[in-house]
């Protein structure tokens, strides 16, 4: 299987390109490789799909951020049974491309040799629901399944979402004759183009309702609640969006439900600060521990660990606990816990303690090498209390 090209390269834009530039670049590529302009040209068709895939990712802030961080490997994850949205991993067909991005093509519209009609009538789609889920550090590290109670539009329980009184309450749409689409021909720069658009009268269903459902008034939907289980993988990051397909608002007249978009929010942990898959802990030790060495306790994701402090440890030294950080969301190993050492100096000293510090400061190993910047810890303490 051929290696995928970089999405920015496919559209011919810089990595810092804004949304308008990306949209213009995609439209240019789509028109150039459009199947109506290149009939029977398989290479053009593949480039047309490639451009649509690139645009699907780069036009979406969440997908683009994920792609910038993980590349193509980051576009194939799965969560909540629905998976992350996008062409990669889903393999949209030509008809899917026209359905999702047809408005960008302008004169080309959504037409593609009448192919849409072969897929059946169009269906209306319900709107997406966006919610935020807070996770603590342990949930991020281990992954978790959340049960969410969602207030949403659901299918009417009386008509089953159809909006009709019963199965005999339908009539063929007179405007599209049951096809669900209106076909028109128009002139463009490339000649006469045939376009298809969803019938405005029936919304693409190909039929109209004669007798409406008494409960929903023909809408096919009503307000309700649903408890949805969302499986969140280990290693997710703050701001990441997981898509659960078909769990958004129900559509009118038995159409396709929208998606549930789950936005991850990490709860603040005062002891462990996240840096990618690594965790940082700022640890204070006493002067005597820094000089003599010893054993201290540090927090971890699931408890505590004891680590050794070598004699003569300086402030700013970083001790690494390998493999104790967060797992990579794509399964590429695990981060570390990095313990940054700081030395705590007492706020006050007794007379006896001051005398001891002054005596130590006169010892060869505690004498100042040169300049204030090279003062040892005892000299800094001595100056602090003067």
N, C-alpha and C positions, 0 to 999 in steps of 0.2 A: 504494500500500500504506500502510495507516494506521501511524502511528508508535507504537511500543510504549510502554506506560506504565511508569513506574518500578516495579520489583518491590516496593519497600517500600510504595508507594502502593496497589498491587494488593491486598496483604494488610492494609493499614491499620495498619502498625506503624512505630515509630521506627527510625532507621538504627542505633541502638545496642541494638536489641531482642535479648534472649537467645534461645537455641534453643527453650526451652519456650514462650515467647511467640509465636514464629514458628509453631511447630507448632499451637498452639491457634488462632491466627488463620487458618491454612490450613484446619484442620478445620471451622471455622465457615463459611468461604467455600465449601468443598467441599460441605457439607451444604446450604447455602442454594441453590446452583446445580446440585445433583446432578440428573442426567437422569431419575432415577426420580421425583423430585419435580416436575420441569418437563418432562413429556413433550412432544416436538415443538417445544420452545422453543429455537431456534437461538442466540438471544442468551445464554440461560442456559448453553448448551453451550459457547459461546466463553469466557464468564467462568469456567466450570469449568476449561477447559484453561489459561486465562491464570493462574489461581490455582495450578494444578499446576506450571506452568512457573516461576512465581515461587518456589514452595516448593522445587523441585528445586535452584535456585541458592542461595537463602538458607539452606537447611538443611545445605549442604555448605561447610565452612570454606574450602577452596581456591577453589571457584567464587565464594563470596561475596566473598572478598578480591579476586579478579580483577574481579568486577563493580563493587565499590566503587572500584576504581582506574580501570577503563577504561569502565564502563557497558556498554550493550548491545553496543558495538563489540568489547569484549573477550571476548564469549562465543562468537564464531564462528570462532576460530582452528583450525588443523589441524596435526597433528604425527604423525609415525610412521605415516602411512597410516590412522590411526584417528581422529585428531582429539580435541579436548577434549570431555569428556562433557557432557551437558545436553540440555534440550529445545530450546533455541535452536540453530538449524542442523539439528537432527534431526527436529523436527516430530512429536513423539510423538502417537499416536492416543489415543482414549478408552480403548481396551483396554490400551495401554501404561501409562496412568495408573493404572488399577485394578491392573495387575500389579505396579507398583512401589510404590504407596502404599495399596493396598487395606486394609492393617491399620489405617490411620488413620481410616477411615470408620466404624468401629464397626458399628452396626446395618445400614449399607448394604452392608458387605462388598465383594465384588468384582463383584457382579452388575450387569449392564447389558443388560436385555432379551435375555439368552441370547447376547449378541454374542460372547462368548469362544469358544464352541464353533465359531463360524464360522471362527475363526482356526486351527482344528486343535488337536491335543492339546498340553498344556503340556509343556515340557521342563525338566529339571533344569539348574541352572547351576553351573559350577565356581567356586571361590573366586578372588578377585583376588590378584595378587602385587604387592607394593610393594618397589621397589628404589631406591637412591640412586645417582645418576651425578654424578661430580665433573667440573666444566669449568673450564679456565683462561680467562683474560680473552680471549685470541684466539679460542678456541672459542665463547665467548659472542658475540663480535662478528661472527663469520663464519658461525655455524651449523655443525653437524657431524653426521655419521652415525656412530653408535656400534654396534659389534657386541657384543652381550651374551650370555654363556653363562648360561642360566637353569636351575637345578635346579627341576623342577616335576613335577606329575602329568600324564602323557600318556596318550593312548588306547592300550589294549592292542593290541600288534601282531598278536596271534593272532586275536582276535575283531573287530578294527577298532573297538573301543570299545563294542560292543553288550552285552557281558557274556554272550552266549548261545553255546552250542556251535556252532550253525549256524542257518540261516534257518528251519528247521522246529522250533526249540526254544522257540517262544513259545505262549502261550495267552492268550485274551481275559480281561482282568481281571474277576473275578466281582463285585467291589464296585461298579464304575462302568459295567459292561457295555461297556467299550471307549471310553467318551467321554473319560476322563482327569479328569473332574470329578464332584464330588458336589453335587447341587442340593438346597437346603433352603429352607423358607419359615418366616419368623419374624415376630412382631409387634414393631413399633417405634412411636416417637412419631408417625411419619408414616403408620402403617397397616401392612398386611402387606407384607413385603418378601421378594423372592426373591433368594437369594444363591448364588454358586458358589464352591467351594473346590477346590483340587487334591486329587485322590484320594490318601489316605494310603497305600493299598495298593500302587499302581503308580507313585506319584510323578508322575502326570499323563501317563504314556506310553500308557495304555489297554491295556497288556498286561503279562503276567508271564512270567518265564523258567522253563521246565520243566527244561531241561538247561543247566547253567551252563558257561561257558568253564573249561577245566581250568587255564589259566595265571593268570587274574585272579580266579577264584572267583566270577564273576558281577558283579564291580564294574565291569568295562569300562575300568579305568584301572590304571596302574602308574607307578612312579617312573622318571624319565628326565631327559634334558637337551634343550634346544633352543637353537640360536644364533639370536638375533633381532636384526635391524637396526632401529635406532630413529633416525629423522631428527629432529634437534633444531633448531628454527628459530633464526635469529639474534635476539639481544635478550632471550632468556629471563632470568628473574631467580631469585635464590636462593629456594628454597622453592616455586617453581612446580611444578605436577604435570601431566605429560603422560600421556594415556591412550592405550594401544595396544589396540584392541579385539580380543578373542578370543585374546590371547596369554598369558592367565593359566592357572590349573590346569584340566585337562580335567574334565568332569563325568561322573558315573556314567551307565552305560547309554546312551552316545551323546548326552548332553545338550549344552548350549551351554557352551563354554569361558568362563572368567572373563576379566578384563582384566589387562593389565600396567600398573601405575601407576609412572611414572618420575618420581622426585622430584629436582629440580635442586639441586645444591650447588655454589656458586662457591668456587674456591680463592682464598685470600688473595693479593693482589698488594701487595707492600710499597711500590711506587712510585706506583701509581694506585689511588685509593680511589673506589669507585662511589657515586654519588648519583643514583639514578634512571637516566637515560640519559647523564648527565654523568659525567666522571671528574675527580678532583681530585688534583693533584700539588703537594706542598709543596717549594718550591725554595729552597735557600740560595745566596745570592750574597755576594761579598766587599764590604767597605766601599767599596773603590775602584770596583768595578763599579757599586754603587748611586749613587755620586757622579758618576762620569765616563760611565757608560753602557757598553754593550758587547754582545757576542753570547754566548749560553749555549746549552747543549744540554739538551733535556728529553726524557723518555721518552714514547713513544706506544704504541698497541696493537700495531703491527706493526714497531716500530723506534725511531728517534729523530728529533727535529726540532730545528733551530736557530732561536732567536727572539732578537729585539733587545730589549735593556734600555735604556730611555730614561735620559739623565742626570737625576739627582735623584730616582730611584725610591725610594719609602719602603717600609718593612716593612709587610706586610699588603696591598699592592697586588695586584689579581687581573688576570692577563693571560689572555685567552680565545682558544683555538684552535678556531674554529668548525668544526663538522662532523667533528671528530676523535674524538668520543665513541662511544657505543654506539648501534646502530640500535634503533628502536622495534620491539617484537615484532609489532605490528600494521601495521608499514610506514609509520608516520607520522613520517618524517624521522629525523634522527640527532642525538645530543647533542653536547656540546662537551667539550674538555679545558680545565679552569680551573687555571691555574698561580698558586699563592699564594706571593708573595715573602716570604722572611725573610732577614735580614742576619746573616751570621756575623761575630762579633767574636773576634779572636785571644785565646787563653787567656793568653798572655804577650807582653810587648813588650821589645825591647832598649832600652838607654838612648837610642840614636839615634832609634829609632822613637817612644819616649815624647816626646822633645824635639820631633820633627816634629808629633806630635799636639797638643802644648801650643801650639806656634806657630800651627798652623791654627785652634785653638780661639779664638785671640785675633783672628782675622781677622773683618771685619764680617759676612760671610755665614755664619760659624759661631758667632757669639755667641748666647748664650741670649736668647730673646725675653722670657719671664717664667715663673717657676715651674719646678719640677723636671719637671712633666709635659710641658713644651715643650723639654726639652733636645734639642740636635741629637746626631747619632750620635757625634761626636767628644767631646762633653762627657760622654756616657754612658760612652764608653770610658775617658775620663780619670778619672772617678769610680770606675769599676770597678776600676782598678788602683791606687787610692790605699790 
